[in-house]
Amino acid sequence: MWQVVGQSRAVTLLQRGLEKDGLAHAYLFTGPPHVGKMTLAINLAQALNCLEAEPPCGQCLSCQKIASGKHADVQIIGLTPSPEVDEVKARTEISIEQIRQLRHSANMPPFEGSCKAFIINGAELLSNEAANCLLKTLEEPPPRVVFILMTENLSQLPETIISRCQRLELKPIAAGEVETALASSCGTEPGKARLLAHLSHGCLGWALAAARDDDLLKQHNQRMNNLVDIMQGGYEERFALAAQLATRFGQNHESVQEELDLWLDFWRDLLLIKAGFNQSITNIDLEEKLPDWAGDFTLNEIRSFIGSISTAQEQLRLNANPRLVLEVLMLDMPIAKKSQIFR
């Protein structure tokens, strides 16, 4: 059975393609992190190679090997360091060497299944050379091969790649669906399930991971505490944090973008409190404190800084100087006026 939750439209389209032998040779799954793109990709690879009458069964040997990453005909391509590539580039882009290896493998018949599946995780990270190399394969696809590209940022993919794939958008699911899935999959108690559902923004993968690993929620809380501290800190503390985040960005882009997403959530909550929409906040565990914090800033200050965070995130995606971007962001952050309310 299909294991992805809340993506019935995408599942229906793929299921119909399987039943009518009308699957495309290349798919592009788009959507935010942890929304279910990888789960759907694995399910599709299983369905293509399932040994039972109603694929994907999830139980046959082929499905189990694909789920565990041990099937010879299913490969996941991502940011994997390679000895042929500069170490820094290997962490920030998918190299042409990886795509050349993909092309070589794609032109060989399936080894143990009926169809080969190549899953490209983070397709927006393809280098220009890698994208051009992949394009040639997508233009003349080998038989019995399906390519599955996944991206969080469609605008960073070449239009030539997009046009040669069937695009499926995976959208965040309702908080109620996340709560139900947490209860059924992990037995999460209702209060925690409700909190994780709000914090996940409808991305079930993160909620499930946080339900199983308390460290993720602790890390979230620590980041929120750090934000509160820096809101009442001086420029010396803010520039020190900018340097720290810039260093981390060089090692892990996603980690810093996630932190800025948390900042957006917090400042959006302040905006909602100001507007009287308390029931729509994300950080429901901070519901009692948020009105005090919101009172420390004007509506224009809050709205302006939300814009600054969004601008900084986009500049970082476009490979601007991370330290400069983050220092400007620190200067844009309004300073809290009532430090006593923050503890």
N, C-alpha and C positions, 0 to 999 in steps of 0.2 A: 504494500500500500504506500501511497505518497505520504511522506512524513512531514512535509512543510505545512505549517498552520496558517490559515487566514489568507491564502493566495489561490482561491478557488478558480479565478479567471485564468491565471497562468496554467494551473494544473489541467483545467478543462481543455485548453488549446493544445497542450502537449499530448494529452490522452487521446484526443480526436486524431491528431497527427499519427500517433502510433497505430490506432485502429484502422485508419484508412491508408496506411503506408505512405503518409504524406508529410513526414517530418522535413523541416528545412535542413540544409547542410551546415548552417551556422546560426546560432542564437546569441542574442545580447541581452543579458539580464541586468537591469538597472535598479538602483534603490539604495537607501542608506545602509550603513554598516549594521550587521546582525539582523537584517530583516528576513533572511532566509534564502539568500541567493545561492550559497554553497550547498545547503540542504537540497534545494530544488535541482541543482546541477548534478549532485550525486544521485538523486532519485532518477533523473533522466538517464544517466549513464547505466544505472541498474536496470531500468526499463528496457534499454536497448539490448541488454545482454542477459536478461532474466531467463531462467530455464523453465518457468511455470507458465500456465495458460493465461493468467491475468497479471501481467507485469505492472509495476515492480512488486514482487512478493515480499522482498526483504528477508526471506528465510533460506532461499536456495544457496548453494555454494557460491555461485557467481555474485549474487547480491551481497553476501557476507564478505566476500573478498574485496569487492568494490568499496563497501563501507569501511573496511579496515585499511584501505589504501594498498592492497596487495594484488590487485588484478593487473595483469600484464598489458591489457588493452585500454586502460583508463589512466591518464596522466594529468596531474595538476601542475600547471606552470605558474610561477610567481616570482617573488623577489628572493631567489636562491643564489647565494654567492657562488661564483664559478672561478676556477683558477685561471681561466683565459681572460677574465674581465678585471678591470681596476676595482679594488675592494670597495671604494666609496660608491662608484657607479652601480656596483652589484647590489647595494642596499637601497638605491633610489630609483632604479629603472630595470625593466625586463630587457635583457640584452638580445642582440641579434643572434648570438651563439645559441641561446635557448630556443629561439624560433627556428633556426636552421636544424637543430636536433629534432624539433617537432615535425618539420617538413620531411625530414628523412624517415622518421618513424611512420608518419601518415601515409607515405607512399608504399609501405610494406603491408601485406594483408594482416588481418587480426590473428593473434597468436593463439588465444584460448577462448575467445568469445565470438559473437557474430558481428560486432561493430566496434570500431575504435572511438573513443571519446577523449577529446583534449579540452580540459577546463583551464582557462586563462584567468587567474584571480588577480584583479586589479589591472584590467586591460588598459586603463588610462596611463599606466606607468610604462607602457611599451616605449622603447626608444624610437626615434624616427626611423632608424635603419631596421629595427625589429618590426615596426608597423608596416613598412614597405615590403619587407620579406613575407610577412603574414598575408598581406593583401594579395600577393601573387598566388598563394595557396587558396585563398577564399574565392578568387576569380576562376580557378580551375581545380575545384575540390576533388580529391580522390574518391573512389567509391567506398562505401561502408565505413565512412568517417563522419563524425559530427563534432563541430567545434562549438564550445560554449564559452563565451566571453562574459565577464562580470565586471561591472564598474559602479563606483559611487558618484562619479562625476562625468556625465556624458559629454559635457562641453570640451573636455580635454582629449576626446578621441577624434581622430581624423574622420571627416564626413565620408571618405571613401570606404573606411572600415565599417562604419555604421550602416551604410547603404547596402552592404552585402550580407547583412545579418537580419534575421527576424527578431525584432525587439520586443521584449516582455518587461513591463515595469512592475516591480514588486513594491507595494505601498505599505507603510506602517499599518498595523491592525489596531482595532479598538482596544482600549484598556481592559474592558470586560473580558475580551477573548484572551488577553494575556493572563489575567487573573485565573480564568478557568483552566488554561493550559498549565499554569504553575501548580494549581491544586491537583490536577490529574497526573501530571508527570513527576512532580517532586513532593507532593503532599505539603506544600508551603502553607503555613498558617495564614488566615485571612488578612490580618493587619499587614504583615510583611508582603504578602502577595499584592495588596493594593498599592503599597509604597513602590515596589519594584515595577509594577505596571505603569505607574506615572513616570518614574525615572527613566524607563526604557523607551519612551516615546513611540510605543507600538512596535519596537524591534524585539521580538521574542527571544532571539538568540542571546542578547545581553541579559535579559531577565532570567532566563534559565541558568546561565552561567553564574549570575549573582545569587540565585537561590541555592545553588550547590556549593558555592565558595563564598563564605562570609567575608573574605579578605577584599572582594570587589566592592562591597558596600562600605567597608571600613575605609578603603582607599577613596571612595567617593566622599565620605564624610570628612576625611582629612583634607581633601582638596577644597571643600567648602569652607572649612575652618581657615585654611591658608588664604582664601579669597577675602574672608571677613577681616583677617588680620591686615592684609595689604590695603584694604579700603581705608583703614584708619592710620596707615603707616605714612612715613615721609618719603621723599623722592629717593633717598639713599636706599631704603628697603625695596622700593619699587624697581629701581634700576638693577639691584642685585637679583631680584626675581626675574627680570627680563633677561639677564645674562644666563641665569640658570635654565630658563625655558629655551633660550636660543641654543644652548649646548645640547639639551635634550632633543631639540628638533633635529639637530644634525644626526642624531642616533636613531630617532624614531618619530617620524612626521606625525603618525596617527595619534601618538600619545599626547602631543601638544594640541592638536586639533580637538581631541576629546576634552581636554581641560578647558579650552575656550568655549566648547559647547556647554560645559557646566556653567561657565560664567554667563553665557547667553540665557540659560535657564533661570539663573538667579535674578538677573536684571530684568528679564521678562516678567518674573513673578512680582518684582517690585512695581513694574508698570501696571500689571493687572490689579494689584492691591490698590494702587492710586486711582484706578478707574472703577473700583468697586466690584471687580470680578474675582473675588476670593476663591470661588468654587473651581476656577480654571487653572490654578497654580500647579506647577510641577512638583516642587519640594514640599509635599504635604506634611512631612515631618517637621518642617520649620514654620508651620502655619501660624503659631502663636507669636513668633518673633518677627515675622516679615512686616507686619504693620509698623512696628517701631523703626525698623530699618528703612522702610519706604518713607517714613516721615522725616528722615534725615536728608533727603534729596528732593530737589524740585522735579516736576514732571519733565521739563526740558532737559535737565541733567541726565535723567534716566534714559530718555529717548535718544539723546545724542550719543551716550556711551554704548547703547545697544548697536547703533550704527557703526561706531568705531570698532567694536568686536567683529562684526560681520565684514567690515573692510579689511581688518587685519587677517582674518581667515582666508579671504580671497587672495590677498597679496602673498600669503605664505604658499597657497596652492600654485601661484604663478612664479614661485621660486625667487621672490624678492629677498633681500638681505634680512634674515630672521631677527637678528639682534636689533637692527634699526626699526623694523616693523613693531617689535614688542616694546621697545623703548617709547616709541610714539604712542602706543596704546596705553602705557603706564602714565604718560603725561595727560592723556585724554580722560583717564579715570577720575571722576570727581572725588574729592576728599570728604570723608565723613566728618560731621561737625559735633556729634555727641558720642565720643568714644566710650562713655560709660554704658551705652546700650548694647554693646557688642559682646558682652560676656554675662 
